[in-house]
Amino acid sequence: MAHLRSAVWGPSEFVGLPPWWLIGEGFLAGFLAAGAIVGSTLVGAWTGRPSLADGEAGLVCAAALALYLVLVRAGRALIGVVALLGVCLALQAPQAAAGVVLAERGRVQSVVVTAVRDAGVTADGRDHYLCSVEDGNGVPLKVRIWRGCLQTTRPGDALSVLYDPEGRVLPRGVEAGAGVPGPLRGLAGWAAALMAGSMVAVVRSYRMSGPSDALTPSERGGADRR
């Protein structure tokens, strides 16, 4: 049972508080991974590189962190938790990166609603509506707008959308009080959880001795006789 617990959660072979350098190592690994995941997605959204903007590079960064934890022989359960948190952060980052780009260089444009569709109920219990819109030249937008699309919205109504003049991210409805910190705020919880999980995994991976040195004299003698 002790061996199984060590393999699943890590041996954590220290007495009292963990060494400060071990805490720093785990935190730094999680911080670098979170920064690489978010940073690569932001660069991709800003420059229009799909492999970065879609979160594929972020998934590679999450896999690299999981591989690092495997190399330091962290507990398997903690490796799985950290890998899952990294994947979740990588999947959430593209929408946040697009919001940052629009908040930084987006322009407001008035569009006309052509159709309204009820998209069901959101997680917070509110009705969710999607508006099909077209610009002033009658060209339909490729994406449906939900920000500002309400139950009272009707075809022919005007909506304000935020679009990228360089066309590298999809337009979206104007949201009151939106700015650069707003989209990134939604990633803060995932990034903090990733750093905390990485720190715990690295701390619990600490071993004072190798597997053979951990045997008692009687166990070592029995192994030699066999």
N, C-alpha and C positions, 0 to 999 in steps of 0.2 A: 504493500500500500504506500509506503514511503517512496519507493522508486516510482510508482505510478503518479503520485502527487507531484513529485519533482519533475517528471516528464511533462505533465499537463500544465502545471502552474509555475514551474521553475524551482530550483533548489533553494534559493535565497539563503545561502550559507554565510550569514553574518549575525553577530549578536548586537542587539540594540538598534540604533539608527543606522541606516545604510551609509556608506562612505559618500561624502559630498561629490567627489569626482564621478561616482557612478550615477548619481542623480543628474549631474550636469551632462554626462554622456547621453543618457536616455532622453533628456529634454532637448538637447541639441539635435539628436537624430530626428525626433518628431518635428522640431521647428524647421529644420532644413527640408524635410519631406513636405510639410504643409506649405512652406514658402515656394518650393518647386512646383507643387501641384497648382496652386493659385497663380503663381507668377507666369508659368508657361501658358496657362489658359488666357491670362490677360494679354500676354504678348501675341498670342494667336488671334484673339478678337481684334486687337488694335491693328495688326498687320494683315489680317485676312488669310491666315494660314489655317486651313481646315483641320489638319492633323493636330494642331495645338489648340485651336479654338473649340473643337468638339470634345476635348477632355481626354483624347487618346494618350497624349504625353503625360497627363496627370495620372492615368492608370499605370503607366510604366513607372512613374515615381512611387506610387503606392506599392507596386510589386518590388521595387528596389528596397524600400524600407522593410517589407516582409522578409526579403532575402537576407538583409543585414541582421534581423532578429534571429533568423535560422542559423546564421554563421556564429552568433554569440551564444547559441544554444538556449534561447529563451523558451519559456513554456509554450507548448503547442496551442493551448487554448488562448493565451494572450497574443500569440502571433496571429491567430485567426481573428481575434477581436480588432487588433490594430489594422490588419489587412482590410477588414470590412469597413472600418472607419475611413481608411484611405480611399476606398472605392466610393463611398458615399460622398466624401468631400470632392473627389474628381468629377462625380456626376452632377453635383450641385454647382460647381464652379462655372460652367459655360454660361448659364443664365445670368449669374452675377457679373461675369466679365462683360457680357453684352450690355448690361445696365451701366457699368462703369464707363464704357465707350460712349454710350448715348448721353450720359450725364456730362461727359467732358466735352464732346464735340457735336452733340446732336442738335438738330434744328427742329423747331415746331412747325407743323404743317396742318392745315385744316382739310379734313376729308369728309366725304358724304357717305352716310350709312345706306347700304343697299339691302341688307337683310339682317335679321336678328334671330339667333338660335339659342334656346334654353339648353345649357350644358350640364344641368343637374345641380346638386348641392355640394358645396365645398366642405372641407374638413371642419370648418368653424360653424357650419350650419346655415350659411348664407347661400342664396340662389346665385348661380354663376351663368352669365350670358356672354355669348360671342357675337361680335358684329362683323359682318363682311362690309368692306368699305372700298371706295374708289377715290382717286385724287381729283383735282379740279379739271383735268383733261379727260376724265371718264375712264382712266386706266385702273382696273381693280388691283388692290394690293394682294400679294401672295399669301399674306398671313392674316388671320382673324384677330381682331382687337378685343380684349376683355377689360382692360383698364378704361373706365369711363362708360362702358357698355352696361346699361341698367335695364331693369324691367320696363321702365317707362320710355326707353329709347325706341324710336320708330324709324323705318326707312325714310330717307330724306333729311333726317337730322344731321347736324354737323358735329364732328368729333375732332379733337386735337390729338395728333400723334407726334411722336418724337422719332425722327429718322436720322440715319447716318448719311451725311453728304457723300461719303466715299462708298456707300453701299456695302460695307463689310459685315454689318449686323442687321438683323431684321428690325423693322420699325415696331414700336409698341405705343400704347396709349400713354398720355401724359399723366403722371402721378404726382399729386400735390406733395411738396416737401422732399421730392426725390433729389439726390445728389450723389457724389462719388462715394461717401461713406455708407449710404443706404444699402446698395447691393452687397457690399462687403460685410455689412453687419450680419447678414444672414449666414455667412460662412464662419463667423467667429466661433460659434458653438462647436461646429464640426472640427475646426482646426484645434481648438482647445482640447477637445476630447481625444484627438489624434496624438497631440503632444503628451497628454496625461497617460494615455495607454502605452505609448512608446516608453515613457519614463518608468512606468511600473514593470513593463516587460523586461527592460534592461536591468533594473534593480534586482528583480527576482531571478535573473539569469546568473547572478554572481555565484561562483564556486571557489571555495578555498583550496580545493585539491582536485586532481583528476580522478576519474572513476576507479582506477586500480588502487590509488592511495587511500580511497575512502573505505576500503575493506579493513576489518579488524584483523589482528594477527592470526586468530584461529581460523577465520574465513580464508585468509590468504594461504595458510598452510594447507587447508582442505583443497583449495583450488590447485595448489602445486601437486598434491598427491594424485588428484584426478588427471 
